[in-house]
Each structure stands twice: as C-alpha cells, then as structure tokens.
Amino acid sequence: MTEVTQLNLRSLLPAKDAKIIIKIKNDKNISLKEAYLTFFTSDIYKQLETESTKRWWQSSEQIFEDWQRRTKKSAM
C-alpha cells in the first residue's frame, strides 16, 4: 500500500470533496458554486488538505457533520 503524503494527498480528495459540497448545497439550499466556495474557503477544508491532520481518513459524512457544527458555532 502506498503511504499518503502531502504530495499525493490531492489525488485522494476530489471524490470526498464532491460528496461534502453536495451535502453543503442541500443543507444550505444554495447553488453548487456557492457550496463549492463555502467549502473550499473553510477551515475544515484547510485541515483536509493538510496530510498531518489525518482528516483525509474521515468519511465525507464525518467531515460534513464537523463543518455543520463549526458553522453553527460561528453563527451564534
């Protein structure tokens, strides 16, 4: 099995990103473009694209739920 490194991490993310973006789109009832921008500018995405956080290991559902919690906290 190939070791996941910062250099090859990006090859693992597109499918996971797509699932999360669709969940954000449906959850917030926004356009796909808005959901894309919302996710890719979030702290959660910054963590996901950093190999050392190991977020890439989590399911798209777990990452989405964490994104929801953080979004609700920041709205308070």
C-alpha positions as CSV (number, residue, x, y, z in Angstrom):
1,M,0.0,0.0,0.0
2,T,1.2,3.5,-0.8
3,E,1.9,5.9,2.0
4,V,-0.2,9.0,2.0
5,T,2.0,12.1,1.9
6,Q,1.4,15.8,1.4
7,L,2.5,15.3,-2.2
8,N,-0.1,12.6,-3.1
9,L,-2.9,13.7,-0.8
10,R,-4.6,15.8,-3.5
11,S,-5.3,12.6,-5.6
12,L,-7.5,11.3,-2.7
13,L,-9.6,14.4,-2.2
14,P,-11.8,15.0,-5.3
15,A,-14.4,12.3,-4.6
16,K,-14.6,13.2,-0.9
17,D,-14.8,17.0,-1.7
18,A,-17.6,16.4,-4.2
19,K,-19.7,14.5,-1.6
20,I,-19.2,17.2,1.0
21,I,-20.0,20.0,-1.4
22,I,-23.3,18.3,-2.4
23,K,-24.2,17.9,1.3
24,I,-23.5,21.6,1.9
25,K,-25.5,22.6,-1.2
26,N,-28.5,20.6,0.0
27,D,-28.1,21.6,3.7
28,K,-28.0,25.4,3.0
29,N,-30.2,25.3,-0.2
30,I,-27.5,27.2,-2.2
31,S,-26.1,26.9,-5.6
32,L,-23.3,24.4,-6.4
33,K,-20.9,27.3,-7.0
34,E,-21.8,28.8,-3.6
35,A,-21.4,25.4,-1.9
36,Y,-18.0,24.9,-3.6
37,L,-16.7,28.3,-2.5
38,T,-18.1,27.8,1.0
39,F,-16.3,24.6,1.5
40,F,-13.0,25.5,-0.2
41,T,-12.7,28.6,1.9
42,S,-13.4,26.9,5.2
43,D,-11.1,25.9,8.0
44,I,-12.3,22.3,7.6
45,Y,-11.0,22.2,4.0
46,K,-7.7,23.7,5.1
47,Q,-7.4,20.8,7.6
48,L,-8.5,18.3,5.0
49,E,-5.8,19.3,2.5
50,T,-3.1,19.1,5.2
51,E,-1.9,15.5,5.5
52,S,-0.7,15.8,9.0
53,T,-4.2,16.4,10.4
54,K,-5.3,13.0,9.1
55,R,-8.7,14.4,8.2
56,W,-8.5,12.7,4.9
57,W,-9.0,9.5,6.8
58,Q,-12.5,10.6,7.9
59,S,-15.6,9.9,5.9
60,S,-17.3,12.6,4.0
61,E,-20.2,12.4,6.4
62,Q,-18.0,12.9,9.4
63,I,-16.3,15.9,7.8
64,F,-19.6,17.4,6.8
65,E,-21.1,17.0,10.3
66,D,-18.0,18.7,11.7
67,W,-18.4,21.5,9.2
68,Q,-22.1,21.9,10.2
69,R,-21.1,22.1,13.9
70,R,-18.5,24.7,13.3
71,T,-20.8,26.7,11.0
72,K,-23.5,26.8,13.7
73,K,-21.0,27.8,16.4
74,S,-19.7,30.7,14.3
75,A,-23.3,31.9,13.6
76,M,-24.0,32.2,17.3
